[in-house]
Amino acid sequence: MNTSPDSEEFYEKLKTQLYETASWPAEYLYKFIVKSDVEKIVKLETIFNNMGAVINKTESKNGKYTSVSINLLMKNPDTVIEKYKEVAEKVEGVISL
C-alpha cells in the first residue's frame, strides 16, 4: 500500500482481498512509517485511540523514521479502509504498508 493511493479502484481491490482472506470481524495489522516526529506519531496513535489497539513503535537505526504497527479487531473491510483514508488525510507524509 502506498502513501496515497490515487483512486477508489485501489481501495475496492483491497476490500475484495480482505473479504477473501479473513472472516469478519477479524484482527487486522496496520503498518505505517513516519518521520520520527512526536507530533505525527501522536496523531497516528490518536486515530486508533479507544479502540483496544495494541500499538508498537520501532525507531530506525539512524532515528529518522519510526515504524508504527497497530493491531486491533476490525468489524469489516470497510472499517479497515476508512482508517487508512483517515490516516492519509490527517498524518502528513505517512507511508502505509
N, CA, C and O atoms as CSV, one atom per row, in Angstrom:
chain,resi,resn,atom,element,x,y,z
A,1,MET,N,N,0.851,-1.174,0.000
A,1,MET,CA,C,0.000,0.000,0.000
A,1,MET,C,C,0.892,1.231,0.000
A,1,MET,O,O,1.903,1.259,0.702
A,2,ASN,N,N,0.546,2.213,-0.750
A,2,ASN,CA,C,1.371,3.403,-0.901
A,2,ASN,C,C,0.848,4.538,-0.039
A,2,ASN,O,O,-0.210,4.429,0.582
A,3,THR,N,N,1.611,5.643,-0.008
A,3,THR,CA,C,1.251,6.801,0.792
A,3,THR,C,C,-0.160,7.271,0.515
A,3,THR,O,O,-0.963,7.410,1.437
A,4,SER,N,N,-0.472,7.519,-0.752
A,4,SER,CA,C,-1.818,7.981,-1.079
A,4,SER,C,C,-2.288,7.322,-2.369
A,4,SER,O,O,-2.076,7.850,-3.460
A,5,PRO,N,N,-2.918,6.185,-2.235
A,5,PRO,CA,C,-3.446,5.531,-3.434
A,5,PRO,C,C,-4.328,6.511,-4.189
A,5,PRO,O,O,-5.132,7.228,-3.594
A,6,ASP,N,N,-4.171,6.533,-5.507
A,6,ASP,CA,C,-4.801,7.606,-6.259
A,6,ASP,C,C,-6.222,7.343,-6.707
A,6,ASP,O,O,-6.784,8.168,-7.427
A,7,SER,N,N,-6.829,6.238,-6.317
A,7,SER,CA,C,-8.196,6.043,-6.770
A,7,SER,C,C,-8.977,5.098,-5.876
A,7,SER,O,O,-8.420,4.323,-5.099
A,8,GLU,N,N,-10.273,5.194,-6.018
A,8,GLU,CA,C,-11.151,4.274,-5.291
A,8,GLU,C,C,-10.931,2.846,-5.778
A,8,GLU,O,O,-11.217,1.892,-5.055
A,9,GLU,N,N,-10.431,2.697,-6.988
A,9,GLU,CA,C,-10.158,1.375,-7.550
A,9,GLU,C,C,-9.188,0.607,-6.647
A,9,GLU,O,O,-9.354,-0.590,-6.414
A,10,PHE,N,N,-8.179,1.315,-6.147
A,10,PHE,CA,C,-7.211,0.697,-5.244
A,10,PHE,C,C,-7.925,0.158,-4.001
A,10,PHE,O,O,-7.696,-0.980,-3.592
A,11,TYR,N,N,-8.788,0.981,-3.405
A,11,TYR,CA,C,-9.497,0.570,-2.187
A,11,TYR,C,C,-10.479,-0.562,-2.462
A,11,TYR,O,O,-10.671,-1.433,-1.613
A,12,GLU,N,N,-11.097,-0.559,-3.632
A,12,GLU,CA,C,-12.010,-1.653,-3.981
A,12,GLU,C,C,-11.251,-2.975,-4.080
A,12,GLU,O,O,-11.741,-4.012,-3.635
A,13,LYS,N,N,-10.054,-2.933,-4.664
A,13,LYS,CA,C,-9.236,-4.133,-4.789
A,13,LYS,C,C,-8.825,-4.634,-3.398
A,13,LYS,O,O,-8.874,-5.832,-3.120
A,14,LEU,N,N,-8.418,-3.698,-2.529
A,14,LEU,CA,C,-8.049,-4.067,-1.166
A,14,LEU,C,C,-9.233,-4.682,-0.438
A,14,LEU,O,O,-9.090,-5.689,0.256
A,15,LYS,N,N,-10.397,-4.077,-0.597
A,15,LYS,CA,C,-11.613,-4.570,0.064
A,15,LYS,C,C,-11.902,-6.014,-0.353
A,15,LYS,O,O,-12.221,-6.855,0.488
A,16,THR,N,N,-11.792,-6.294,-1.641
A,16,THR,CA,C,-12.015,-7.647,-2.156
A,16,THR,C,C,-11.015,-8.616,-1.536
A,16,THR,O,O,-11.384,-9.706,-1.098
A,17,GLN,N,N,-9.741,-8.209,-1.504
A,17,GLN,CA,C,-8.707,-9.072,-0.916
A,17,GLN,C,C,-8.990,-9.353,0.556
A,17,GLN,O,O,-8.817,-10.479,1.023
A,18,LEU,N,N,-9.420,-8.337,1.277
A,18,LEU,CA,C,-9.697,-8.513,2.707
A,18,LEU,C,C,-10.857,-9.468,2.939
A,18,LEU,O,O,-10.815,-10.292,3.852
A,19,TYR,N,N,-11.898,-9.359,2.109
A,19,TYR,CA,C,-13.037,-10.282,2.244
A,19,TYR,C,C,-12.616,-11.717,1.937
A,19,TYR,O,O,-13.131,-12.659,2.539
A,20,GLU,N,N,-11.682,-11.884,1.002
A,20,GLU,CA,C,-11.246,-13.223,0.604
A,20,GLU,C,C,-10.309,-13.873,1.616
A,20,GLU,O,O,-10.233,-15.099,1.688
A,21,THR,N,N,-9.595,-13.063,2.398
A,21,THR,CA,C,-8.554,-13.629,3.262
A,21,THR,C,C,-8.953,-13.787,4.728
A,21,THR,O,O,-8.205,-14.375,5.508
A,22,ALA,N,N,-10.116,-13.274,5.110
A,22,ALA,CA,C,-10.488,-13.377,6.527
A,22,ALA,C,C,-12.005,-13.435,6.669
A,22,ALA,O,O,-12.752,-12.998,5.792
A,23,SER,N,N,-12.436,-13.988,7.802
A,23,SER,CA,C,-13.862,-13.899,8.130
A,23,SER,C,C,-13.982,-12.785,9.164
A,23,SER,O,O,-13.198,-12.713,10.110
A,24,TRP,N,N,-14.945,-11.944,8.977
A,24,TRP,CA,C,-15.057,-10.720,9.774
A,24,TRP,C,C,-16.119,-10.830,10.829
A,24,TRP,O,O,-17.125,-11.505,10.607
A,25,PRO,N,N,-15.940,-10.183,11.995
A,25,PRO,CA,C,-14.831,-9.329,12.412
A,25,PRO,C,C,-13.528,-10.125,12.538
A,25,PRO,O,O,-13.537,-11.331,12.786
A,26,ALA,N,N,-12.401,-9.409,12.358
A,26,ALA,CA,C,-11.095,-10.066,12.384
A,26,ALA,C,C,-10.023,-9.109,12.906
A,26,ALA,O,O,-10.168,-7.888,12.860
A,27,GLU,N,N,-8.946,-9.712,13.401
A,27,GLU,CA,C,-7.776,-8.925,13.800
A,27,GLU,C,C,-7.133,-8.384,12.523
A,27,GLU,O,O,-7.024,-9.094,11.523
A,28,TYR,N,N,-6.707,-7.120,12.567
A,28,TYR,CA,C,-6.038,-6.542,11.410
A,28,TYR,C,C,-4.793,-5.812,11.887
A,28,TYR,O,O,-4.822,-5.123,12.907
A,29,LEU,N,N,-3.702,-5.963,11.152
A,29,LEU,CA,C,-2.438,-5.321,11.499
A,29,LEU,C,C,-2.136,-4.217,10.502
A,29,LEU,O,O,-1.862,-4.473,9.330
A,30,TYR,N,N,-2.189,-2.996,10.985
A,30,TYR,CA,C,-1.787,-1.838,10.181
A,30,TYR,C,C,-0.303,-1.618,10.397
A,30,TYR,O,O,0.201,-1.802,11.505
A,31,LYS,N,N,0.404,-1.221,9.339
A,31,LYS,CA,C,1.816,-0.867,9.464
A,31,LYS,C,C,2.034,0.454,8.755
A,31,LYS,O,O,1.661,0.633,7.595
A,32,PHE,N,N,2.645,1.372,9.480
A,32,PHE,CA,C,2.911,2.699,8.937
A,32,PHE,C,C,4.364,3.070,9.211
A,32,PHE,O,O,4.980,2.583,10.159
A,33,ILE,N,N,4.895,3.944,8.359
A,33,ILE,CA,C,6.214,4.523,8.584
A,33,ILE,C,C,6.039,6.036,8.532
A,33,ILE,O,O,5.450,6.576,7.596
A,34,VAL,N,N,6.561,6.713,9.558
A,34,VAL,CA,C,6.508,8.177,9.604
A,34,VAL,C,C,7.873,8.693,10.023
A,34,VAL,O,O,8.667,7.970,10.625
A,35,LYS,N,N,8.138,9.968,9.692
A,35,LYS,CA,C,9.352,10.590,10.194
A,35,LYS,C,C,9.249,10.592,11.714
A,35,LYS,O,O,8.158,10.720,12.270
A,36,SER,N,N,10.377,10.451,12.372
A,36,SER,CA,C,10.384,10.398,13.841
A,36,SER,C,C,10.068,11.781,14.408
A,36,SER,O,O,10.941,12.490,14.909
A,37,ASP,N,N,8.804,12.130,14.311
A,37,ASP,CA,C,8.288,13.413,14.775
A,37,ASP,C,C,7.189,13.081,15.778
A,37,ASP,O,O,6.185,12.463,15.423
A,38,VAL,N,N,7.379,13.493,17.029
A,38,VAL,CA,C,6.440,13.137,18.094
A,38,VAL,C,C,5.016,13.530,17.719
A,38,VAL,O,O,4.081,12.771,17.978
A,39,GLU,N,N,4.836,14.691,17.120
A,39,GLU,CA,C,3.502,15.168,16.753
A,39,GLU,C,C,2.821,14.212,15.769
A,39,GLU,O,O,1.640,13.898,15.923
A,40,LYS,N,N,3.561,13.754,14.763
A,40,LYS,CA,C,2.988,12.837,13.770
A,40,LYS,C,C,2.632,11.490,14.394
A,40,LYS,O,O,1.594,10.906,14.084
A,41,ILE,N,N,3.494,11.011,15.265
A,41,ILE,CA,C,3.251,9.722,15.914
A,41,ILE,C,C,2.026,9.817,16.819
A,41,ILE,O,O,1.208,8.898,16.850
A,42,VAL,N,N,1.894,10.910,17.548
A,42,VAL,CA,C,0.736,11.104,18.428
A,42,VAL,C,C,-0.545,11.195,17.605
A,42,VAL,O,O,-1.564,10.624,17.995
A,43,LYS,N,N,-0.517,11.904,16.470
A,43,LYS,CA,C,-1.693,11.981,15.589
A,43,LYS,C,C,-2.110,10.584,15.150
A,43,LYS,O,O,-3.291,10.236,15.179
A,44,LEU,N,N,-1.131,9.796,14.747
A,44,LEU,CA,C,-1.391,8.427,14.289
A,44,LEU,C,C,-2.018,7.598,15.404
A,44,LEU,O,O,-3.006,6.899,15.179
A,45,GLU,N,N,-1.452,7.672,16.592
A,45,GLU,CA,C,-1.986,6.905,17.725
A,45,GLU,C,C,-3.400,7.371,18.085
A,45,GLU,O,O,-4.250,6.557,18.444
A,46,THR,N,N,-3.649,8.669,17.989
A,46,THR,CA,C,-4.953,9.232,18.341
A,46,THR,C,C,-6.063,8.698,17.437
A,46,THR,O,O,-7.191,8.506,17.889
A,47,ILE,N,N,-5.754,8.461,16.177
A,47,ILE,CA,C,-6.745,7.937,15.232
A,47,ILE,C,C,-7.267,6.570,15.694
A,47,ILE,O,O,-8.420,6.223,15.438
A,48,PHE,N,N,-6.418,5.805,16.370
A,48,PHE,CA,C,-6.798,4.456,16.815
A,48,PHE,C,C,-7.089,4.415,18.319
A,48,PHE,O,O,-7.218,3.337,18.897
A,49,ASN,N,N,-7.190,5.583,18.946
A,49,ASN,CA,C,-7.453,5.696,20.376
A,49,ASN,C,C,-8.802,5.087,20.749
A,49,ASN,O,O,-9.748,5.138,19.963
A,50,ASN,N,N,-8.889,4.523,21.923
A,50,ASN,CA,C,-10.135,3.960,22.464
A,50,ASN,C,C,-10.749,2.862,21.600
A,50,ASN,O,O,-11.965,2.672,21.604
A,51,MET,N,N,-9.910,2.144,20.860
A,51,MET,CA,C,-10.411,1.041,20.029
A,51,MET,C,C,-9.828,-0.294,20.485
A,51,MET,O,O,-10.087,-1.328,19.870
A,52,GLY,N,N,-9.050,-0.274,21.550
A,52,GLY,CA,C,-8.421,-1.505,22.027
A,52,GLY,C,C,-7.221,-1.912,21.205
A,52,GLY,O,O,-6.860,-3.088,21.162
A,53,ALA,N,N,-6.595,-0.938,20.548
A,53,ALA,CA,C,-5.459,-1.230,19.674
A,53,ALA,C,C,-4.191,-1.515,20.482
A,53,ALA,O,O,-3.951,-0.914,21.529
A,54,VAL,N,N,-3.393,-2.445,19.968
A,54,VAL,CA,C,-2.066,-2.703,20.507
A,54,VAL,C,C,-1.104,-2.003,19.548
A,54,VAL,O,O,-1.024,-2.352,18.370
A,55,ILE,N,N,-0.377,-1.012,20.067
A,55,ILE,CA,C,0.491,-0.188,19.220
A,55,ILE,C,C,1.942,-0.426,19.600
A,55,ILE,O,O,2.321,-0.309,20.765
A,56,ASN,N,N,2.753,-0.764,18.594
A,56,ASN,CA,C,4.197,-0.948,18.779
A,56,ASN,C,C,4.941,0.019,17.879
A,56,ASN,O,O,4.593,0.195,16.712
A,57,LYS,N,N,5.978,0.650,18.437
A,57,LYS,CA,C,6.772,1.605,17.668
A,57,LYS,C,C,8.229,1.161,17.681
A,57,LYS,O,O,8.757,0.730,18.706
A,58,THR,N,N,8.866,1.275,16.518
A,58,THR,CA,C,10.279,0.940,16.399
A,58,THR,C,C,10.958,2.040,15.597
A,58,THR,O,O,10.560,2.349,14.474
A,59,GLU,N,N,11.991,2.625,16.197
A,59,GLU,CA,C,12.721,3.684,15.510
A,59,GLU,C,C,13.775,3.067,14.595
A,59,GLU,O,O,14.355,2.031,14.921
A,60,SER,N,N,14.021,3.704,13.451
A,60,SER,CA,C,15.048,3.210,12.534
A,60,SER,C,C,16.432,3.386,13.169
A,60,SER,O,O,16.585,4.100,14.160
A,61,LYS,N,N,17.438,2.723,12.581
A,61,LYS,CA,C,18.791,2.773,13.129
A,61,LYS,C,C,19.291,4.198,13.323
A,61,LYS,O,O,19.868,4.533,14.358
A,62,ASN,N,N,19.060,5.032,12.314
A,62,ASN,CA,C,19.561,6.407,12.397
A,62,ASN,C,C,18.578,7.356,13.093
A,62,ASN,O,O,18.878,8.535,13.282
A,63,GLY,N,N,17.407,6.839,13.472
A,63,GLY,CA,C,16.446,7.630,14.222
A,63,GLY,C,C,15.598,8.593,13.401
A,63,GLY,O,O,14.830,9.373,13.964
A,64,LYS,N,N,15.728,8.549,12.071
A,64,LYS,CA,C,14.965,9.481,11.229
A,64,LYS,C,C,13.511,9.063,11.051
A,64,LYS,O,O,12.633,9.908,10.879
A,65,TYR,N,N,13.261,7.765,11.093
A,65,TYR,CA,C,11.913,7.253,10.850
A,65,TYR,C,C,11.474,6.338,11.989
A,65,TYR,O,O,12.293,5.749,12.696
A,66,THR,N,N,10.167,6.240,12.141
A,66,THR,CA,C,9.588,5.335,13.126
A,66,THR,C,C,8.555,4.456,12.442
A,66,THR,O,O,7.693,4.942,11.709
A,67,SER,N,N,8.653,3.161,12.688
A,67,SER,CA,C,7.677,2.197,12.192
A,67,SER,C,C,6.623,2.040,13.288
A,67,SER,O,O,6.955,1.811,14.452
A,68,VAL,N,N,5.353,2.164,12.904
A,68,VAL,CA,C,4.265,2.033,13.862
A,68,VAL,C,C,3.364,0.889,13.409
A,68,VAL,O,O,2.775,0.939,12.329
A,69,SER,N,N,3.264,-0.142,14.248
A,69,SER,CA,C,2.384,-1.281,13.968
A,69,SER,C,C,1.193,-1.186,14.911
A,69,SER,O,O,1.346,-1.000,16.118
A,70,ILE,N,N,0.000,-1.320,14.331
A,70,ILE,CA,C,-1.220,-1.195,15.118
A,70,ILE,C,C,-2.085,-2.420,14.850
A,70,ILE,O,O,-2.509,-2.663,13.720
A,71,ASN,N,N,-2.336,-3.180,15.898
A,71,ASN,CA,C,-3.108,-4.412,15.766
A,71,ASN,C,C,-4.418,-4.246,16.530
A,71,ASN,O,O,-4.414,-3.907,17.713
A,72,LEU,N,N,-5.544,-4.489,15.846
A,72,LEU,CA,C,-6.827,-4.380,16.526
A,72,LEU,C,C,-7.907,-5.148,15.793
A,72,LEU,O,O,-7.751,-5.538,14.636
A,73,LEU,N,N,-8.998,-5.352,16.494
A,73,LEU,CA,C,-10.144,-6.062,15.934
A,73,LEU,C,C,-10.978,-5.085,15.117
A,73,LEU,O,O,-11.416,-4.054,15.628
A,74,MET,N,N,-11.194,-5.411,13.850
A,74,MET,CA,C,-11.989,-4.557,12.966
A,74,MET,C,C,-13.253,-5.303,12.555
A,74,MET,O,O,-13.250,-6.525,12.411
A,75,LYS,N,N,-14.352,-4.534,12.366
A,75,LYS,CA,C,-15.655,-5.142,12.037
A,75,LYS,C,C,-15.687,-5.758,10.650
A,75,LYS,O,O,-16.186,-6.869,10.468
A,76,ASN,N,N,-15.147,-5.030,9.662
A,76,ASN,CA,C,-15.201,-5.492,8.278
A,76,ASN,C,C,-14.187,-4.715,7.428
A,76,ASN,O,O,-13.597,-3.749,7.913
A,77,PRO,N,N,-13.977,-5.116,6.181
A,77,PRO,CA,C,-13.023,-4.416,5.325
A,77,PRO,C,C,-13.322,-2.920,5.144
A,77,PRO,O,O,-12.399,-2.124,4.974
A,78,ASP,N,N,-14.599,-2.538,5.178
A,78,ASP,CA,C,-14.929,-1.121,5.032
A,78,ASP,C,C,-14.327,-0.299,6.168
A,78,ASP,O,O,-13.821,0.799,5.938
A,79,THR,N,N,-14.378,-0.828,7.398
A,79,THR,CA,C,-13.811,-0.093,8.529
A,79,THR,C,C,-12.290,-0.032,8.439
A,79,THR,O,O,-11.682,0.952,8.859
A,80,VAL,N,N,-11.678,-1.076,7.897
A,80,VAL,CA,C,-10.217,-1.083,7.692
A,80,VAL,C,C,-9.842,0.043,6.732
A,80,VAL,O,O,-8.922,0.815,7.003
A,81,ILE,N,N,-10.546,0.134,5.627
A,81,ILE,CA,C,-10.258,1.144,4.605
A,81,ILE,C,C,-10.532,2.552,5.115
A,81,ILE,O,O,-9.784,3.479,4.805
A,82,GLU,N,N,-11.599,2.721,5.894
A,82,GLU,CA,C,-11.900,4.036,6.479
A,82,GLU,C,C,-10.714,4.544,7.294
A,82,GLU,O,O,-10.372,5.724,7.222
A,83,LYS,N,N,-10.089,3.663,8.066
A,83,LYS,CA,C,-8.952,4.065,8.892
A,83,LYS,C,C,-7.746,4.434,8.031
A,83,LYS,O,O,-7.047,5.401,8.330
A,84,TYR,N,N,-7.495,3.668,6.958
A,84,TYR,CA,C,-6.401,4.019,6.050
A,84,TYR,C,C,-6.616,5.422,5.471
A,84,TYR,O,O,-5.682,6.221,5.402
A,85,LYS,N,N,-7.838,5.708,5.062
A,85,LYS,CA,C,-8.155,7.020,4.492
A,85,LYS,C,C,-7.987,8.128,5.523
A,85,LYS,O,O,-7.468,9.202,5.217
A,86,GLU,N,N,-8.432,7.858,6.752
A,86,GLU,CA,C,-8.313,8.853,7.819
A,86,GLU,C,C,-6.842,9.153,8.125
A,86,GLU,O,O,-6.470,10.312,8.313
A,87,VAL,N,N,-6.013,8.115,8.175
A,87,VAL,CA,C,-4.581,8.299,8.425
A,87,VAL,C,C,-3.951,9.123,7.300
A,87,VAL,O,O,-3.190,10.055,7.564
A,88,ALA,N,N,-4.263,8.784,6.053
A,88,ALA,CA,C,-3.690,9.500,4.914
A,88,ALA,C,C,-4.094,10.981,4.935
A,88,ALA,O,O,-3.322,11.852,4.535
A,89,GLU,N,N,-5.302,11.243,5.403
A,89,GLU,CA,C,-5.810,12.616,5.448
A,89,GLU,C,C,-5.203,13.432,6.590
A,89,GLU,O,O,-4.924,14.620,6.428
A,90,LYS,N,N,-5.002,12.794,7.738
A,90,LYS,CA,C,-4.603,13.527,8.938
A,90,LYS,C,C,-3.106,13.538,9.256
A,90,LYS,O,O,-2.635,14.428,9.964
A,91,VAL,N,N,-2.356,12.559,8.741
A,91,VAL,CA,C,-0.929,12.461,9.077
A,91,VAL,C,C,-0.104,12.676,7.811
A,91,VAL,O,O,0.010,11.791,6.963
A,92,GLU,N,N,0.458,13.855,7.711
A,92,GLU,CA,C,1.220,14.219,6.510
A,92,GLU,C,C,2.484,13.365,6.384
A,92,GLU,O,O,3.213,13.168,7.357
A,93,GLY,N,N,2.731,12.865,5.176
A,93,GLY,CA,C,3.946,12.121,4.889
A,93,GLY,C,C,3.975,10.691,5.378
A,93,GLY,O,O,5.022,10.044,5.340
A,94,VAL,N,N,2.829,10.180,5.842
A,94,VAL,CA,C,2.800,8.796,6.325
A,94,VAL,C,C,2.880,7.834,5.152
A,94,VAL,O,O,2.334,8.089,4.079
A,95,ILE,N,N,3.566,6.729,5.376
A,95,ILE,CA,C,3.637,5.654,4.375
A,95,ILE,C,C,2.893,4.464,4.962
A,95,ILE,O,O,3.235,3.979,6.041
A,96,SER,N,N,1.880,3.997,4.251
A,96,SER,CA,C,1.114,2.826,4.692
A,96,SER,C,C,1.658,1.593,3.998
A,96,SER,O,O,1.874,1.594,2.787
A,97,LEU,N,N,1.875,0.550,4.769
A,97,LEU,CA,C,2.393,-0.697,4.179
A,97,LEU,C,C,1.320,-1.765,4.174
A,97,LEU,O,O,1.564,-2.883,3.718
